[in-house]
Amino acid sequence: VNRVVNLTLVSSACDMVSTAYASTKESHPYIRSVCDAAEKGVKSMTEATASYVQPVLTTLEPHVAAANEYASKGLDKLEEKVPLLQKPVDQVLSETKELVSSTVVEAKDAVSS
């Protein structure tokens, strides 16, 4: 999970969502109230279940380690094959817009000629 979150594309997307969430909360008092209540509820549930989940996690630790190793190998291959994951969202969007724009221009020129 840490490796996925630290991918540039994922990290920048999380930053964008976080910024939008904070901005929305600041701009809209009613939404802020709902979000604050939801955040408190999630925090309470997390704290309440943590003590119950720990024994299960301890029992499953060897399986989790194996799954982690398998996931890491898969992520290594994914990072090799999808270099886009190492780019921030803004850059990906910009490059996509340029690609679409140039493709449209090429199609338009082909139709015109």
DRENMARFI-830315 format. One record per residue: residue number from 1; x negated, y, z negated of N, C-alpha, C in turn. Coordinates in Angstrom, 2 decimals, always signed. Layout:
# DRENMARFI-830315
  num       nu       nv       nw      cau      cav      caw       cu       cv       cw
  NUM        X        Y        Z        X        Y        Z        X        Y        Z
...
# end
This chain:
# DRENMARFI-830315
  num       nu       nv       nw      cau      cav      caw       cu       cv       cw
    1    -0.83    -1.19    +0.00    +0.00    +0.00    +0.00    -0.88    +1.26    +0.00
    2    -1.94    +1.23    -0.80    -2.83    +2.40    -0.84    -3.45    +2.68    +0.52
    3    -3.87    +1.62    +1.21    -4.47    +1.83    +2.54    -3.47    +2.43    +3.50
    4    -2.25    +1.95    +3.49    -1.23    +2.47    +4.39    -0.95    +3.94    +4.08
    5    -0.81    +4.26    +2.80    -0.53    +5.65    +2.41    -1.68    +6.57    +2.77
    6    -2.90    +6.04    +2.79    -4.07    +6.87    +3.11    -4.33    +7.01    +4.61
    7    -3.57    +6.31    +5.45    -3.70    +6.53    +6.88    -3.31    +7.97    +7.18
    8    -4.06    +8.62    +8.04    -3.83   +10.04    +8.31    -2.40   +10.30    +8.75
    9    -1.87    +9.49    +9.65    -0.51    +9.70   +10.15    +0.51    +9.58    +9.02
   10    +0.38    +8.55    +8.21    +1.32    +8.33    +7.10    +1.18    +9.42    +6.05
   11    -0.05    +9.75    +5.70    -0.31   +10.77    +4.69    +0.25   +12.12    +5.12
   12    +0.00   +12.51    +6.36    +0.51   +13.81    +6.83    +2.03   +13.80    +6.92
   13    +2.62   +12.66    +7.29    +4.09   +12.57    +7.33    +4.67   +12.70    +5.92
   14    +4.04   +12.06    +4.96    +4.49   +12.17    +3.56    +4.38   +13.60    +3.07
   15    +3.29   +14.28    +3.42    +3.12   +15.68    +3.04    +4.23   +16.55    +3.64
   16    +4.56   +16.29    +4.91    +5.62   +17.08    +5.57    +6.97   +16.85    +4.89
   17    +7.27   +15.60    +4.58    +8.55   +15.27    +3.93    +8.60   +15.89    +2.53
   18    +7.49   +15.81    +1.82    +7.42   +16.38    +0.48    +7.63   +17.89    +0.51
   19    +7.00   +18.55    +1.46    +7.15   +19.99    +1.60    +8.60   +20.36    +1.94
   20    +9.19   +19.61    +2.85   +10.59   +19.87    +3.23   +11.52   +19.64    +2.05
   21   +11.27   +18.58    +1.28   +12.08   +18.26    +0.10   +11.99   +19.40    -0.92
   22   +10.76   +19.83    -1.22   +10.57   +20.91    -2.20   +11.21   +22.21    -1.71
   23   +11.05   +22.49    -0.44   +11.63   +23.72    +0.11   +13.16   +23.68    +0.05
   24   +13.73   +22.53    +0.37   +15.19   +22.39    +0.32   +15.70   +22.55    -1.10
   25   +14.98   +21.94    -2.06   +15.37   +22.07    -3.46   +15.33   +23.53    -3.91
   26   +14.33   +24.25    -3.48   +14.19   +25.65    -3.88   +15.25   +26.54    -3.23
   27   +15.64   +26.20    -2.01   +16.57   +27.04    -1.26   +18.04   +26.81    -1.61
   28   +18.36   +25.64    -2.13   +19.76   +25.27    -2.35   +19.95   +24.77    -3.78
   29   +20.53   +25.61    -4.65   +20.69   +25.24    -6.06   +21.51   +23.97    -6.28
   30   +22.54   +23.74    -5.50   +23.37   +22.55    -5.69   +22.59   +21.29    -5.33
   31   +21.84   +21.36    -4.26   +21.01   +20.22    -3.87   +19.93   +19.98    -4.92
   32   +19.39   +21.06    -5.48   +18.38   +20.94    -6.53   +18.93   +20.16    -7.71
   33   +20.16   +20.47    -8.10   +20.77   +19.77    -9.24   +20.92   +18.28    -8.97
   34   +21.37   +17.94    -7.77   +21.55   +16.54    -7.40   +20.20   +15.83    -7.36
   35   +19.20   +16.48    -6.74   +17.86   +15.89    -6.64   +17.23   +15.70    -8.02
   36   +17.38   +16.70    -8.88   +16.82   +16.58   -10.23   +17.44   +15.41   -10.98
   37   +18.75   +15.26   -10.85   +19.43   +14.15   -11.51   +18.96   +12.81   -10.94
   38   +18.82   +12.74    -9.61   +18.36   +11.51    -8.98   +16.93   +11.17    -9.42
   39   +16.08   +12.18    -9.49   +14.70   +11.97    -9.91   +14.63   +11.44   -11.34
   40   +15.44   +12.02   -12.23   +15.47   +11.55   -13.62   +15.97   +10.11   -13.70
   41   +16.98    +9.79   -12.89   +17.52    +8.43   -12.88   +16.49    +7.42   -12.41
   42   +15.78    +7.75   -11.35   +14.75    +6.85   -10.83   +13.63    +6.68   -11.85
   43   +13.23    +7.78   -12.49   +12.16    +7.70   -13.50   +12.60    +6.81   -14.66
   44   +13.83    +6.97   -15.13   +14.33    +6.15   -16.23   +14.39    +4.68   -15.86
   45   +14.88    +4.40   -14.66   +14.97    +3.01   -14.21   +13.58    +2.39   -14.08
   46   +12.64    +3.16   -13.57   +11.27    +2.66   -13.41   +10.66    +2.32   -14.76
   47   +10.82    +3.22   -15.71   +10.28    +2.99   -17.05   +10.94    +1.79   -17.72
   48   +12.25    +1.65   -17.52   +12.98    +0.56   -18.16   +12.62    -0.80   -17.58
   49   +12.39    -0.86   -16.28   +12.10    -2.16   -15.66   +10.62    -2.54   -15.71
   50    +9.74    -1.59   -15.95    +8.31    -1.87   -15.93    +7.93    -3.00   -16.90
   51    +8.46    -2.96   -18.10    +8.10    -3.98   -19.09    +8.64    -5.37   -18.71
   52    +9.77    -5.41   -18.01   +10.34    -6.68   -17.60    +9.62    -7.27   -16.39
   53    +9.12    -6.40   -15.54    +8.49    -6.83   -14.30    +7.05    -7.32   -14.54
   54    +6.38    -6.76   -15.51    +4.97    -7.09   -15.75    +4.71    -8.59   -15.90
   55    +5.48    -9.34   -16.71    +5.23   -10.79   -16.80    +5.39   -11.52   -15.47
   56    +6.34   -11.08   -14.68    +6.55   -11.70   -13.36    +5.34   -11.42   -12.47
   57    +4.87   -10.17   -12.49    +3.70    -9.82   -11.68    +2.47   -10.61   -12.10
   58    +2.31   -10.82   -13.38    +1.17   -11.60   -13.87    +1.25   -13.03   -13.33
   59    +2.43   -13.60   -13.34    +2.62   -14.95   -12.83    +2.35   -15.02   -11.32
   60    +2.76   -13.99   -10.61    +2.63   -13.98    -9.15    +1.29   -13.43    -8.66
   61    +0.40   -13.06    -9.57    -0.85   -12.40    -9.20    -1.65   -13.13    -8.12
   62    -1.83   -14.44    -8.19    -2.58   -15.11    -7.12    -1.90   -14.97    -5.75
   63    -0.57   -15.02    -5.75    +0.17   -14.89    -4.49    +0.08   -13.46    -3.96
   64    +0.14   -12.51    -4.87    +0.03   -11.10    -4.47    -1.36   -10.84    -3.89
   65    -2.39   -11.43    -4.50    -3.76   -11.26    -4.00    -3.90   -11.83    -2.60
   66    -3.32   -13.00    -2.37    -3.37   -13.62    -1.04    -2.62   -12.77    -0.02
   67    -1.45   -12.27    -0.40    -0.67   -11.42    +0.50    -1.42   -10.13    +0.80
   68    -2.09    -9.58    -0.22    -2.86    -8.37    -0.04    -4.00    -8.58    +0.97
   69    -4.69    -9.70    +0.84    -5.79   -10.00    +1.76    -5.27   -10.16    +3.19
   70    -4.17   -10.86    +3.34    -3.56   -11.05    +4.66    -3.12    -9.71    +5.24
   71    -2.49    -8.89    +4.41    -2.03    -7.57    +4.87    -3.21    -6.68    +5.26
   72    -4.30    -6.76    +4.52    -5.49    -5.96    +4.84    -6.07    -6.34    +6.19
   73    -6.12    -7.64    +6.47    -6.62    -8.08    +7.77    -5.71    -7.59    +8.89
   74    -4.41    -7.68    +8.66    -3.46    -7.19    +9.66    -3.58    -5.70    +9.88
   75    -3.80    -4.97    +8.80    -3.95    -3.52    +8.91    -5.24    -3.17    +9.65
   76    -6.31    -3.93    +9.43    -7.56    -3.72   +10.17    -7.31    -3.83   +11.66
   77    -6.60    -4.86   +12.07    -6.29    -5.05   +13.50    -5.40    -3.94   +14.02
   78    -4.41    -3.55   +13.23    -3.50    -2.49   +13.64    -4.24    -1.18   +13.83
   79    -5.15    -0.86   +12.91    -5.93    +0.37   +13.03    -6.81    +0.35   +14.28
   80    -7.33    -0.82   +14.65    -8.13    -0.94   +15.87    -7.29    -0.68   +17.10
   81    -6.10    -1.26   +17.13    -5.27    -1.22   +18.33    -4.42    +0.04   +18.45
   82    -4.21    +0.74   +17.34    -3.36    +1.93   +17.36    -4.14    +3.10   +16.74
   83    -5.02    +3.72   +17.52    -5.81    +4.83   +16.99    -4.96    +6.03   +16.57
   84    -3.73    +6.05   +17.02    -2.79    +7.09   +16.66    -2.61    +7.21   +15.14
   85    -2.82    +6.10   +14.43    -2.66    +6.08   +12.98    -3.66    +6.97   +12.27
   86    -4.75    +7.32   +12.95    -5.79    +8.16   +12.35    -5.61    +9.63   +12.68
   87    -4.46    +9.98   +13.27    -4.19   +11.37   +13.64    -3.05   +11.91   +12.78
   88    -3.10   +13.22   +12.46    -1.98   +13.81   +11.70    -0.73   +13.95   +12.59
   89    +0.41   +14.03   +11.94    +1.69   +14.11   +12.65    +1.71   +15.28   +13.62
   90    +1.22   +16.44   +13.19    +1.23   +17.62   +14.07    +0.50   +17.35   +15.38
   91    -0.65   +16.68   +15.29    -1.42   +16.38   +16.48    -0.70   +15.37   +17.37
   92    -0.09   +14.36   +16.76    +0.66   +13.36   +17.52    +1.82   +14.02   +18.25
   93    +2.55   +14.88   +17.56    +3.67   +15.58   +18.19    +3.20   +16.47   +19.33
   94    +2.13   +17.20   +19.11    +1.58   +18.08   +20.13    +1.15   +17.29   +21.37
   95    +0.43   +16.20   +21.15    -0.03   +15.38   +22.28    +1.14   +14.75   +23.01
   96    +2.17   +14.35   +22.26    +3.36   +13.75   +22.88    +4.09   +14.77   +23.73
   97    +4.23   +16.00   +23.22    +4.88   +17.07   +23.99    +4.10   +17.36   +25.27
   98    +2.78   +17.41   +25.17    +1.96   +17.65   +26.35    +2.13   +16.54   +27.38
   99    +2.13   +15.29   +26.91    +2.28   +14.15   +27.80    +3.64   +14.18   +28.49
  100    +4.69   +14.43   +27.73    +6.04   +14.49   +28.31    +6.13   +15.65   +29.30
  101    +5.59   +16.79   +28.93    +5.63   +17.97   +29.80    +4.90   +17.71   +31.11
  102    +3.69   +17.15   +31.02    +2.93   +16.90   +32.25    +3.62   +15.84   +33.11
  103    +4.24   +14.85   +32.48    +4.96   +13.82   +33.23    +6.16   +14.42   +33.96
  104    +6.86   +15.31   +33.28    +8.01   +15.98   +33.90    +7.56   +16.84   +35.07
  105    +6.46   +17.57   +34.89    +5.94   +18.41   +35.96    +5.52   +17.55   +37.16
  106    +4.85   +16.43   +36.87    +4.44   +15.53   +37.96    +5.66   +14.96   +38.68
  107    +6.67   +14.58   +37.94    +7.89   +14.05   +38.55    +8.58   +15.12   +39.38
  108    +8.62   +16.33   +38.85    +9.23   +17.46   +39.57    +8.48   +17.73   +40.87
  109    +7.14   +17.73   +40.80    +6.33   +17.96   +41.99    +6.52   +16.84   +43.01
  110    +6.63   +15.62   +42.54    +6.83   +14.48   +43.45    +8.16   +14.59   +44.15
  111    +9.20   +14.99   +43.42   +10.53   +15.14   +44.01   +10.53   +16.31   +45.01
  112    +9.83   +17.38   +44.64    +9.78   +18.56   +45.51    +9.08   +18.25   +46.83
  113    +8.03   +17.45   +46.76    +7.28   +17.17   +47.98    +7.98   +16.07   +48.76
# end
